[in-house]
Amino acid sequence: MKLFAAIDSYVTLKRSLGAVFRAEMRILKSLAHFCGDVSIETISPAACHTFCRGVGPPTRWWERKHYTLRDFFAFWIARGHLTVSPLTDVGPKIARSFEPHIYSHEELQRLLDATTILDDKTATLQPLTCRTLLLTLYAAGLRPSEGLRLRCCDADLSERVLSIWDTKFFKSRLVPIGSGLSRELESYLEIRRRLPLPETGRSVFFASRTGHAITLQQLEKAFTRLRKHTGIEHPPPARWQPRLHDLRHTFAVHRLIAWYREGADVQSCLPLLATYLGHVNVSGTQTYLTMTPELLAEASKCFERYAAIGTEQNHD
């Protein structure tokens, strides 16, 4: 397959799945200009290295280019057009000052309650749709794009399982959900059936008033409106504000806190969390585990219990 055609197909697919993909498209178009319209099988590791790396110390743009090429080549390997990725070197590691926002339970409730402000006949997102979608993103730890792509046939509410198809890293997974979320989805589904179902059972679960898919941009816009309305903001001079994707971070941290409180072996549970979130390995999950005061307190209690047991054994 030629590089130009491969890039066009890849970008078209990503955008059809709701991804904005502006920066990534820029990078891939630059790769095409750098390499020419060659067969993707002939792109060499040296060419990838030269393209991704500039001069001077590594930058985040280098890192962004590396990640974009990694996912691009992995996509075509999965589809049999490549046998091995030409991107053989490890990407640059850039120190980050960014910290995701871990929503408190009180903040989550405020966001859900605020969805009533979306009650506008001209709005794409109805209050109940937005509320149920945000609740699902948090309670099931889904990526926003996964929630938006969920179809009616993907929600087996009798078995309390969501099927997530062809997501990041081109993986699919089954996501068990709790009884509370299942009841919320069943209630929403009764309302959803009153909206048009353009593809019958394969229609999107969370739909606009017309029954069609909600775009990521529309959801982000609605979420920003809710966040500002509820006053969930970082004060100046903060460079970042709480994000929609931080609901997934929050799910991971809250799950970890719950395991500590239950006295579970957290280290042995991490692979389970990685599988649930759809990560390739545990290292991908660890980036979600921001150390919050609440998490630190629970970890300290766990350590104190462990230390107390050790002291008792020494006395024996």
Backbone hydrogen bonds, N-H to C=O, Kabsch-Sander energy under -0.5 kcal/mol:
donor,donor_aa,acceptor,acceptor_aa,energy
3,L,38,V,-2.6
6,A,2,K,-2.3
7,I,3,L,-2.5
8,D,4,F,-2.3
9,S,5,A,-2.4
10,Y,6,A,-2.2
11,V,7,I,-2.8
12,T,8,D,-2.3
13,L,9,S,-2.2
14,K,10,Y,-2.4
15,R,11,V,-2.4
16,S,12,T,-1.8
17,L,13,L,-1.2
18,G,15,R,-1.4
19,A,14,K,-2.1
25,M,21,F,-1.7
26,R,22,R,-2.2
27,I,23,A,-2.2
28,L,24,E,-2.5
29,K,25,M,-2.7
30,S,26,R,-2.0
31,L,27,I,-2.1
32,A,28,L,-2.1
33,H,29,K,-2.1
34,F,30,S,-2.3
35,C,31,L,-2.9
36,G,32,A,-2.6
38,V,36,G,-2.3
40,I,1,M,-2.7
42,T,39,S,-1.8
43,I,40,I,-0.9
48,C,44,S,-1.9
49,H,45,P,-2.6
50,T,46,A,-2.5
51,F,47,A,-2.4
52,C,48,C,-2.6
53,R,49,H,-2.1
63,E,59,T,-1.7
64,R,60,R,-2.6
65,K,61,W,-2.5
66,H,62,W,-2.4
67,Y,63,E,-2.5
68,T,64,R,-2.3
69,L,65,K,-2.5
70,R,66,H,-2.4
71,D,67,Y,-2.2
72,F,68,T,-2.1
73,F,69,L,-2.7
74,A,70,R,-2.1
75,F,71,D,-2.0
76,W,72,F,-1.4
77,I,73,F,-2.0
78,A,74,A,-2.4
79,R,75,F,-0.9
80,G,77,I,-1.7
81,H,76,W,-2.3
82,L,76,W,-1.1
88,T,86,P,-1.5
94,I,92,P,-0.7
102,I,100,P,-0.6
103,Y,101,H,-0.8
108,L,104,S,-2.4
109,Q,105,H,-2.0
110,R,106,E,-1.9
111,L,107,E,-2.3
112,L,108,L,-2.2
113,D,109,Q,-2.6
114,A,110,R,-1.9
115,T,112,L,-1.0
116,T,113,D,-1.1
117,I,114,A,-2.3
118,L,115,T,-1.7
119,D,116,T,-1.4
120,D,118,L,-2.4
123,A,120,D,-1.7
126,Q,124,T,-0.6
130,C,126,Q,-2.7
131,R,127,P,-2.8
132,T,128,L,-2.6
133,L,129,T,-2.4
134,L,130,C,-2.7
135,L,131,R,-2.3
136,T,132,T,-2.0
137,L,133,L,-2.5
138,Y,134,L,-2.1
139,A,135,L,-3.0
140,A,136,T,-2.3
141,G,138,Y,-0.6
142,L,136,T,-0.6
142,L,137,L,-0.8
146,E,143,R,-0.6
147,G,143,R,-1.9
148,L,144,P,-2.1
149,R,145,S,-1.6
150,L,146,E,-0.8
152,C,203,S,-2.8
153,C,201,G,-1.7
154,D,151,R,-1.4
155,A,152,C,-1.2
156,D,154,D,-0.8
156,D,161,V,-2.5
157,L,155,A,-1.2
160,R,156,D,-0.8
161,V,156,D,-2.2
162,L,175,V,-2.4
163,S,154,D,-2.4
164,I,162,L,-0.6
164,I,173,R,-3.0
165,W,163,S,-0.6
167,T,171,K,-3.2
170,F,167,T,-2.2
171,K,168,K,-1.0
173,R,164,I,-2.4
175,V,162,L,-3.1
177,I,160,R,-2.3
182,S,178,G,-2.2
183,R,179,S,-2.2
184,E,180,G,-1.9
185,L,181,L,-2.5
186,E,182,S,-2.2
187,S,183,R,-2.3
188,Y,184,E,-2.1
189,L,185,L,-2.6
190,E,186,E,-1.4
191,I,187,S,-1.0
192,R,188,Y,-2.9
193,R,189,L,-2.0
194,R,191,I,-1.5
195,L,192,R,-1.7
200,T,197,L,-1.9
202,R,199,E,-2.3
203,S,200,T,-1.7
205,F,150,L,-3.4
206,F,150,L,-0.6
207,A,205,F,-0.8
208,S,212,H,-2.7
209,R,124,T,-0.6
211,G,208,S,-1.8
214,I,206,F,-0.6
219,L,215,T,-2.0
220,E,216,L,-2.9
221,K,217,Q,-2.3
222,A,218,Q,-2.1
223,F,219,L,-2.7
224,T,220,E,-2.6
225,R,221,K,-1.8
226,L,222,A,-2.2
227,R,223,F,-3.0
228,K,224,T,-2.3
229,H,225,R,-2.1
230,T,226,L,-2.2
231,G,227,R,-0.7
231,G,228,K,-0.6
232,I,227,R,-2.0
233,E,231,G,-1.5
238,A,235,P,-1.8
247,L,244,L,-1.8
248,R,245,H,-1.3
249,H,245,H,-1.0
250,T,246,D,-2.6
251,F,247,L,-2.1
252,A,248,R,-1.9
253,V,249,H,-2.3
254,H,250,T,-2.8
255,R,251,F,-2.2
256,L,252,A,-2.0
257,I,253,V,-2.5
258,A,254,H,-2.2
259,W,255,R,-2.1
260,Y,256,L,-2.3
261,R,257,I,-2.3
262,E,258,A,-1.8
263,G,259,W,-0.7
263,G,260,Y,-1.1
264,A,259,W,-2.4
266,V,264,A,-1.3
269,C,265,D,-1.2
270,L,266,V,-1.2
272,L,269,C,-0.6
273,L,269,C,-1.9
274,A,270,L,-2.6
275,T,271,P,-2.2
276,Y,272,L,-2.3
277,L,273,L,-2.3
278,G,274,A,-0.8
278,G,275,T,-0.6
279,H,274,A,-2.7
284,G,281,N,-0.8
285,T,281,N,-0.8
285,T,282,V,-0.5
286,Q,282,V,-2.1
287,T,283,S,-0.7
288,Y,285,T,-2.1
289,L,286,Q,-1.1
290,T,288,Y,-1.7
292,T,290,T,-1.0
296,L,292,T,-3.1
297,A,293,P,-2.3
298,E,294,E,-2.0
299,A,295,L,-2.5
300,S,296,L,-2.3
301,K,297,A,-2.1
302,C,298,E,-2.1
303,F,299,A,-2.3
304,E,300,S,-2.6
305,R,301,K,-2.2
306,Y,302,C,-2.2
307,A,303,F,-3.0
308,A,304,E,-2.3
309,I,305,R,-2.0
310,G,306,Y,-2.1
311,T,307,A,-2.1
312,E,308,A,-2.2
313,Q,309,I,-2.2
314,N,310,G,-1.8
315,H,311,T,-2.1
316,D,312,E,-1.8
